[in-house]
């Protein structure tokens, strides 16, 4: 079982060696191996920090005794937000709660996800909705798959009938007792914002270090993922047109692995600002902030909080032609495999900053509102830009949140200043 290893003051950071276990062979392993004072554990049970895959939680977590300081990168039931059907279920519950407590106008703040139904359990409800809105395009997604697997678009109910008869929907051996795999069917966003005639969505990173109380950090950097083919509703069967997943796009015949299909969030924000003005872009990013907070609040009461756990979520956000953001899905295991050098640098810095926020070396004061490129946006309540602004002044908690999504910052200089300040404050407090 995990335990506190012997203190080792020769490492230069904190007062002990930190032993880690990692179940992945990509950027996170590089980060852990490169981090001063951290050492890979040769034992399955002798570690202080574990970056595991989600299946490990099911098989091991409930049977392990964890020392006070140990940290793991998933909450027990993280899937309450990251499984597509449960995410929508929790969001619908929050919307009903807001409507009861504050009225329909307040509940409309949760209208950032498309009309969604779970199949097969809500098939008949979906059919009623389909018949009320003939001609719309719908998209089918398996609830627990990623990288675009099993997704398809359709316009006719016959397409679902044919799909249900196909092999993909049939229960596999270990699912036979539970029936076929669960899917969600969603109203397809038919008017996505296009750049160069191509559809894109945003991958944004949100770090939750606690659900009780809710403590949320937003990473400034991320990227826009573009389709490789110009957008058209005439070809709904073409995955290269409609799915922006890198796993899908990199299989396109004309895909350029060096160029890729990504923009940084900084590039995107500059483009949108030049085209639509600062005010409109700030309003767009304010609404995106709302998506993060409301979605996390929607599952806050059902997530099993544990002081050992944290979660790095990968949010997928789509912007439509009216500059309205839509929540597409939330990933519990966002891809940490880099597609090129720029992508590697982003993810290397991101993961290092996750470890900086967790502060297992005990170098911080615990009062920081910015760590590297992570900004503290929620700490049992909104973290606003100016501490002098009273809560009465901030009518909407996302109006002045301490967030700078898509803004440029010198990460290394920020970290240097932060650690110098923390060290100085600690010296003062010990005098």
Secondary structure as GFF3:
##gff-version 3
##sequence-region A 1 431
A	DSSP	three_ten_helix	9	11	.	.	.	ID=ss1
A	DSSP	beta_strand	18	22	.	.	.	ID=ss2
A	DSSP	alpha_helix	27	34	.	.	.	ID=ss3
A	DSSP	beta_strand	38	40	.	.	.	ID=ss4
A	DSSP	beta_strand	49	51	.	.	.	ID=ss5
A	DSSP	alpha_helix	54	59	.	.	.	ID=ss6
A	DSSP	three_ten_helix	61	63	.	.	.	ID=ss7
A	DSSP	beta_strand	71	72	.	.	.	ID=ss8
A	DSSP	alpha_helix	79	82	.	.	.	ID=ss9
A	DSSP	alpha_helix	84	102	.	.	.	ID=ss10
A	DSSP	alpha_helix	104	107	.	.	.	ID=ss11
A	DSSP	three_ten_helix	108	110	.	.	.	ID=ss12
A	DSSP	beta_strand	116	119	.	.	.	ID=ss13
A	DSSP	alpha_helix	123	132	.	.	.	ID=ss14
A	DSSP	beta_strand	138	142	.	.	.	ID=ss15
A	DSSP	beta_strand	152	154	.	.	.	ID=ss16
A	DSSP	alpha_helix	157	165	.	.	.	ID=ss17
A	DSSP	three_ten_helix	173	178	.	.	.	ID=ss18
A	DSSP	beta_strand	183	187	.	.	.	ID=ss19
A	DSSP	beta_strand	194	195	.	.	.	ID=ss20
A	DSSP	beta_strand	198	211	.	.	.	ID=ss21
A	DSSP	beta_strand	214	219	.	.	.	ID=ss22
A	DSSP	beta_strand	223	226	.	.	.	ID=ss23
A	DSSP	alpha_helix	239	242	.	.	.	ID=ss24
A	DSSP	alpha_helix	246	249	.	.	.	ID=ss25
A	DSSP	beta_strand	262	264	.	.	.	ID=ss26
A	DSSP	alpha_helix	265	276	.	.	.	ID=ss27
A	DSSP	alpha_helix	278	300	.	.	.	ID=ss28
A	DSSP	beta_strand	311	319	.	.	.	ID=ss29
A	DSSP	beta_strand	325	331	.	.	.	ID=ss30
A	DSSP	alpha_helix	341	358	.	.	.	ID=ss31
A	DSSP	beta_strand	370	371	.	.	.	ID=ss32
A	DSSP	beta_strand	374	379	.	.	.	ID=ss33
A	DSSP	alpha_helix	411	430	.	.	.	ID=ss34
###
